[in-house]
Amino acid sequence: MTGFFNRFNLINNSETAGSGGEPRQLVSADGSGANPGPAAEISSLKLLRNIKGIIFDFDGTLFDNIRLPFYLIADYPPDLLRLWKERLIRKQFSGRDYPSPEEYREAFFTAMGKACHRSPERIRNWYFKRYMPRMIRVLRKYYKLRPGVIELFRCFDSQTCARANDPQPRILPVNLPSDKPRVAIYSDYPVLKERLEAMGIVPGPDIRLYGPESFGAQKPAVRPFLRIAADFGVAPDEVLVIGDREETDGLGAFKAGMRFFCLKTGRKRYYRLDPNRRPPTKGEHHGPSLLMYAGTWKDLTKLLLEKYGKYSP
């Protein structure tokens, strides 16, 4: 799939499928093959068609988290080994789903305590009283939201405001058009509200916030995605997931039957796995089963503001 997604290439599962069930590129990088203008316009409409809910990832999506581990270590170098262990354990817990948040936390801190030769209670205390406050401090000091995030979220909730320079919420008329989507932010790390505020944004009450403490699960477990759709009151196929990692955000969206927009940051090869196809079954061929899209943050915000900017105060 080298070079398959270039610039703002949009992939469609049925209407653009070529021979043999393979998806066909709508807009080539050099504009050859199809008329770039009409194709891009039609594909952009497909991305948001019948979408009634949007789930944003946080880390790496709403802000560029490059060098975050470096800054966390630099803030307190003696914790280098413990931070490394935390990332290893978090990777091991990818996709795990526990009956309750407390069972998830117990399993997570037990595994991390074993790796660090410390009791689960001591590791839990370190995590919430030292590690999370350190992350909030680092985010506040070194990171900013991507351009236009606050303006974009105001389209979905008029009471969203900037923490420092815009403390007054902006109120919209009560009777909004019915096609305004529900919006959520879903992160695999806890204390999402505090981390958002550290980045300079105070989400309004209509922006739902979810973390591992909301479900007792980590991406790409499917239950959290289905639960968010249920909280929205919409069907899973009416939800768009926006994230920068196809192996977590993309696969979770795929399992839930949701649409996925993969944010291109330019730092890695995209689509190492292909959530555009169902997992293979022995002796059975599966064709494309889900609309898949990829583009830059600029591409995405342009589309969203064109579609939903009319709701902005």
SULPELIN-V910476 format. One line per field, one symbol per residue. ss: DSSP state (~ for helix, > for strand, _ for the rest). psi: psi as a letter, one per 30 degrees, with the letter a starting at -180 (. if undefined). A space follows every 50 residues. Layout:
ss = ???
psi = ???
This chain:
ss = _________>>_____>_~~~_>____________~~~~~~~~~~~~~__ __>>>>>_>___>____~~~~~~~~_~~~~~~~~~~~~~~~~____>___ ~~~~~~~~~~~~~~~~___~~~~~~~~~~~~~~~~~~~~~~~__>___~~ ~~~~~~____>>___________________>>>>>_____~~~~~~~__ >>____>>>>_~~~~_>____~~~~~~~~~~~___~~~>>>>>__~~~~~ ~~~~~~__>>>>>_____________>___>__>___>___>>>>_~~~~ ~~~~~~~~~~~__
psi = gkgejkcikkkkeefgkakggkkkkejleggleljedeeeeeeeeeegkg kfkkjkldjfefljgkgeeeeeeffiefgeeeeeeeeeeeeegkfkjlfl eeeeeeeefeeeeeeghlleeeeeeeeffeeeeeeeeeeeefllllkgee eeffffjffklkeegifklkklleilkfgkllklkjlfkaheeeeeeffg kjklffjkkkafffehlkkhkfeeeeeeeeefglleggkkkjlgjffdee eeeeefglkkjjkkfgflklheljffklkkkkgkkkakgkkklklleeee eeeeeeegfffk.
